Amino acid sequence: MTHRGSCLCGAVSFTVGAPLRAIIACHCHQCRKQSGHYYAATEAPADAVAITGENDLKWYRSSQGARRGFCANCGSALFWRQDGSDRISILAGSLDGPTGLSIERHIYCADKGDYYEITDGLPQSAGW
């Protein structure tokens, strides 16, 4: 199954020609700062992701070991990639249409905001 996605303004779009991993919800400080809540991301082999509008895709080095991809026009968070990895995380909200995916677990729950509770009964870990 091919999945498609884009940023809010459409300047950056992508197709994924490989199966997507179940969604992991990340509640770490960085994910919350960038998204305004928490990240919900899937993952695929990087070479299976074809990006259109790469001139509008900007990468921000958010830590020594990873960077985050976003649209320079509308600010939509789209990707997270660990240095040296052959895989890329894709923000679930950027995918178009039904995905058939669901959240499988929550990570970095020790960093979650105090304004919400995680009550879905899925596995939670304090860190990765």
Secondary structure as UniProt FT lines:
FT   STRAND          3..6
FT   STRAND          13..16
FT   STRAND          23..26
FT   HELIX           29..35
FT   STRAND          39..45
FT   HELIX           46..48
FT   STRAND          49..52
FT   HELIX           54..56
FT   STRAND          57..63
FT   TURN            64..65
FT   STRAND          66..71
FT   TURN            72..74
FT   STRAND          77..82
FT   TURN            83..84
FT   STRAND          87..91
FT   HELIX           92..94
FT   STRAND          103..107
FT   HELIX           109..111
FT   TURN            114..115
//
